[in-house]
């Protein structure tokens, strides 16, 4: 028996093309899906990146602003004699200090031929005029070697205080003063004998946060100060690092959410009695 096999090449080719077309459509759909996913991930990553860059730029700008403000606050305000508000913020200024040495040895006695002996109440005196300096006498504060303040008497520009010395003993004192302040006189009565000469060393200049400027700024309103200076959204604090307490504050309330940048630096400041205190000047901006 003879079988004739007839190959339907046309139908097979047609079916093959149909299968290839279906496979191509599936590949296209899969490829398109992958592209969409990858594109979405790329967009999200780029968006997050630029959002992060934008946030970092804001923080950098705030930090620069805070540091500029910290620098300005250490200086005197402009103008110095402002009324409602300064044009440029400042609570700092210049103060001065010098060392004074009292030495209970024979060659330092005012009278010749005296042997050094213990002195229970030696009067120590100095005059600002003799030092060729101008000083607001009421701003004077004197410290002994232990850092304790020493009571003194004022007569014109003459300052006197007393100390006890053993024979051969020497004591150092440090005197601080200001050239313009609003301190009241703290002159106290002192009594004793003046047996010794003393050595007064040249004054040196130092920067302090001044009580006068803090007191003046505390009497101004935050809104008036921000309007006059153009500085907005800030908070200033003078912190006592000896007692770990806040001494002075001025400014607005920081937001509970958002970027807040805080900077600080060590300072010395005057308190209400002209004492020189170790502290920190802190600034927050937002």
C-alpha positions in Angstrom: 0.0 0.0 0.0 1.4 3.4 -0.8 0.9 6.4 1.5 1.2 9.8 0.1 2.4 12.3 2.8 1.5 15.8 1.9 3.3 18.5 3.9 1.2 21.5 4.5 4.1 23.9 4.7 1.9 26.9 4.4 -0.2 26.0 7.5 2.9 25.2 9.6 4.6 28.4 8.7 1.5 30.3 9.6 1.2 28.6 13.0 4.9 29.2 13.6 4.5 32.9 12.9 1.5 33.1 15.3 3.6 31.5 18.1 6.5 33.8 17.5 4.2 36.8 17.5 2.7 35.7 20.8 6.1 35.2 22.3 7.2 38.6 21.1 4.2 40.2 22.7 4.9 38.5 26.0 8.6 39.6 25.8 7.4 43.1 25.1 5.1 43.1 28.1 7.7 41.7 30.4 10.4 44.2 29.1 8.0 47.1 29.5 7.2 46.0 33.1 10.8 45.7 34.0 11.5 49.2 32.4 8.7 50.7 34.4 9.9 49.2 37.7 13.5 50.2 37.0 12.4 53.7 35.9 10.3 54.1 39.0 13.1 53.0 41.3 15.5 55.4 39.5 13.1 58.3 39.9 12.5 57.5 43.6 16.3 57.3 44.2 17.0 60.6 42.3 14.1 62.3 44.1 15.4 61.1 47.5 18.9 62.2 46.5 17.9 65.8 45.6 15.6 66.0 48.6 18.6 65.0 50.8 20.8 67.6 49.0 18.2 70.3 49.5 17.9 69.4 53.3 21.7 69.4 53.7 21.9 72.8 52.0 19.3 74.2 54.4 21.2 72.9 57.4 24.5 74.3 56.1 22.9 77.7 55.5 21.4 77.6 59.1 24.8 76.7 60.6 26.5 79.5 58.7 23.9 81.9 60.0 24.2 80.6 63.6 28.0 81.0 63.5 27.8 84.5 62.1 25.3 85.4 64.9 27.6 83.9 67.5 30.5 86.0 66.3 28.3 89.2 66.2 27.0 88.6 69.8 30.5 88.6 71.2 31.0 92.2 70.0 29.5 95.5 71.0 26.1 96.3 69.5 25.8 98.8 66.7 25.1 101.6 67.5 26.4 101.2 71.0 23.8 103.6 72.5 20.7 102.2 70.9 17.2 102.8 72.3 14.5 100.5 71.0 16.7 98.0 69.3 20.2 97.8 67.8 20.9 97.7 64.1 23.4 94.9 64.7 23.1 92.5 67.7 25.8 92.4 70.2 26.2 91.8 74.0 29.9 91.8 74.2 32.6 94.3 74.8 36.1 94.9 76.3 37.2 94.5 79.9 40.6 94.7 81.4 42.6 92.9 84.0 46.0 93.2 85.7 48.0 91.4 88.3 49.0 92.8 91.7 51.8 91.2 93.8 52.3 91.8 97.6 55.5 90.4 98.9 56.2 90.4 102.7 60.0 90.6 102.6 62.3 93.2 104.2 63.1 95.0 100.9 59.4 95.7 100.3 58.8 97.5 103.6 58.1 101.2 103.3 60.5 101.9 106.2 64.2 101.0 105.9 65.9 98.6 108.3 62.7 96.7 109.2 62.7 92.9 109.6 59.8 91.1 107.9 57.1 90.0 110.3 53.6 88.5 110.1 51.0 91.1 109.1 47.4 90.5 110.2 45.8 93.3 108.2 48.1 94.8 105.5 46.4 97.5 103.5 47.0 97.2 99.7 46.2 100.2 97.5 46.3 101.3 93.9 45.1 104.2 91.9 43.8 103.9 88.3 45.2 107.4 87.5 48.7 106.4 88.5 48.4 103.4 86.1 47.4 105.8 83.3 44.2 104.0 82.6 40.6 105.1 82.5 38.3 102.9 84.5 34.7 102.8 85.8 35.6 102.4 89.4 32.3 100.6 90.2 33.2 97.9 87.8 36.2 96.8 89.8 36.4 93.3 91.1 39.4 91.8 92.8 40.2 88.0 93.2 42.7 86.4 95.4 44.8 83.3 94.6 41.9 80.9 95.5 39.5 82.7 93.1 37.5 84.3 96.0 36.4 88.0 95.7 38.1 90.5 97.9 36.1 93.4 99.5 37.5 96.8 98.8 37.1 100.5 99.7 36.7 103.2 97.1 37.9 106.8 97.5 37.9 108.7 94.3 39.8 106.4 91.9 41.8 104.9 94.8 41.1 101.3 95.6 42.1 99.7 99.0 41.8 96.3 100.4 43.4 94.2 103.2 45.2 90.9 103.4 47.1 88.9 106.0 50.7 87.8 105.2 53.2 85.7 107.1 56.8 86.9 107.1 58.4 86.1 103.7 55.0 85.3 102.1 53.9 86.6 98.7 50.3 86.9 97.4 48.9 87.5 94.0 45.7 89.3 93.2 43.9 89.8 89.9 41.9 92.9 89.3 39.2 93.3 86.6 37.6 96.5 85.5 35.5 98.0 82.8 35.5 101.5 81.2 31.7 101.9 81.1 29.2 100.0 83.1 26.0 100.4 85.1 27.2 98.8 88.3 26.6 100.5 91.6 29.3 101.1 94.1 30.2 98.2 96.4 32.7 100.1 98.5 33.2 98.6 101.9 35.1 99.8 105.0 38.6 98.4 105.4 41.1 99.0 108.1 44.7 98.0 108.8 48.3 99.2 108.4 50.2 100.1 105.3 53.7 98.6 105.7 54.5 97.3 102.2 54.8 98.5 98.7 53.2 96.4 96.0 53.9 95.6 92.4 51.2 96.4 89.8 51.6 94.8 86.4 50.3 96.2 83.1 46.7 95.7 82.2 45.6 93.3 79.4 42.5 93.6 77.3 40.0 90.8 77.1 36.6 90.2 75.6 33.6 89.6 77.8 29.9 89.3 77.5 28.9 92.4 79.4 26.2 92.7 82.0 25.2 96.1 80.8 24.4 94.8 77.3 22.5 91.7 78.5 20.4 93.9 80.8 19.7 96.3 78.0 18.7 93.6 75.5 16.5 91.9 78.0 14.5 95.1 78.2 13.8 95.1 74.4 11.1 93.1 72.6 11.9 90.2 70.4 9.7 91.6 67.6 11.3 95.0 67.7 14.8 93.5 67.6 14.1 91.2 64.7 12.5 94.0 62.7 15.5 96.3 63.4 18.3 93.8 62.8 16.6 91.6 60.1 17.7 88.6 62.1 14.7 86.3 62.6 14.1 82.9 64.3 16.8 82.8 66.9 17.4 82.1 70.6 20.4 83.3 72.7 21.5 81.9 76.0 24.4 82.7 78.4 25.1 79.6 80.4 27.0 79.4 83.7 29.4 76.4 83.5 30.4 76.7 87.1 26.8 76.2 88.5 25.4 74.6 85.3 22.6 77.1 85.2 21.2 79.5 82.6 22.1 83.2 83.4 20.5 85.0 80.4 18.1 84.3 77.6 16.6 86.2 74.7 14.8 85.1 71.6 11.9 83.2 70.2 10.6 79.7 70.8 12.2 77.0 68.6 9.7 74.8 66.6 9.0 71.3 67.8 9.6 70.0 64.3 11.9 71.0 61.5 15.6 72.0 61.3 17.1 73.7 64.3 20.8 74.3 64.4 22.6 75.0 67.7 26.1 76.3 68.2 28.1 77.4 71.3 31.4 78.7 72.4 33.2 79.2 75.8 33.1 82.8 77.1 33.5 84.8 80.2 30.8 87.2 81.3 30.0 89.8 83.9 27.1 89.2 86.3 25.1 91.8 88.2 27.9 92.4 90.7 30.7 92.7 88.1 32.0 89.2 88.9 33.8 87.5 86.0 32.1 84.1 85.4 33.2 81.3 83.1 30.4 80.2 80.8 29.1 79.4 77.3 27.4 81.5 74.7 24.7 79.4 73.0 22.8 80.3 69.8 19.9 78.4 68.2 18.5 79.3 64.8 15.7 77.7 62.6 
